[in-house]
Amino acid sequence: METNLTYVKDQLAKIQQLAHNGQPYWDARKLMEVLDYKDWRVFQEVIERARQACEMSATLARTILCHSPNWLRLEAERSEKETTGS
C-alpha cells in the first residue's frame, strides 16, 4: 500500500503545474491517468462529485476545480443544460 501511495505522490509531483498566482494545479486528463482511470467520461463523473462535495462543504468548487480546460468545458456544458433544460 505504501509503495502505491509513494508512486502516486511521485506522479502527482511530476504533472503538477503552477498557476500565475503560484497555486499548484493538475490537468484533469493527466490526473486521470495517474489515478488509473481509463475512461474520460467516468472521470468526469468523479470531478462532478468532487465539485458537489465542495459545494456541500461550503468550499468554492470553481476555485478548486476550474484550472483544466476540460473542466471548463464540462462546466459550460452543465450550465447550458441547466439553462435549456436538456
N, C-alpha and C positions, 0 to 999 in steps of 0.2 A: 504494500500500500504506500509506504513512504517513498519507494522508488517511483511510482506513478505520480505522486504529488510533486516530487522533485522535477520530474520530466515536464509536467505541465507548467510549473513555475518557470523553468528554463525557457520553454517555448513562448510563454507569455512575455517574458523579458525580451526575447528576440523580435517579436512582432509589435511590441509597444511603440507607439508614436506619440509625439508631443504636439499639442495644440499651440496656437500662437501665444496663449497665456501661460504656457508651461504645464498645463494639465495633461496627464497621460491618457491615452485612449487606444482602442484596438479596433481595427477594421473588422466588421461583422463576418465577412467571408473567411478571413484568415483565422479569426477566433473560432469559427465553426469547425475548421479543420483540427485545431489544437484540442478542442473538446470532443473530437471524434464523431461529429455529426456528418452524415453522408448526404442528406437531402436538405437543400436550402429551405424548402417550404416548412419542413419540420423545425428547423432552427428559427425561422421567422416566428413560429408559434411560441417558441421559448422566449424570444425577445419580447413578444407581445405580453406574455405572462409576467415577465420581469418588469415591464412598463406598468402593468396593472398593479403589481405588488408595490412599486414605488409610489404610485398614486394613493394606494390604500394606506401607506405608512407616512403620508404627507411629505414624501421626498419628491423633489422636482424631477420627474421622469425625463423630460426633454433635456434637462441639463446633463443627466447621466447618460442617456441613450441616444443622443442625436448626432454623434460625430460621423457615423458611417453614411455615405450616400445611399446605401441600401436601406438603412433605417429611415432616412428622409423620404425615400420613395415609398416605403411601407406606410409611413405616417401620412403622406399625401393621399395614398390610396384609401386609407382608413377614413380620412377626413372627407374625401369625395363620396364614399359610400354612406357616411352619416348625412351628408348634405342631400344626396339624391335619393337616399333610401333604398339603394340597390345593393 
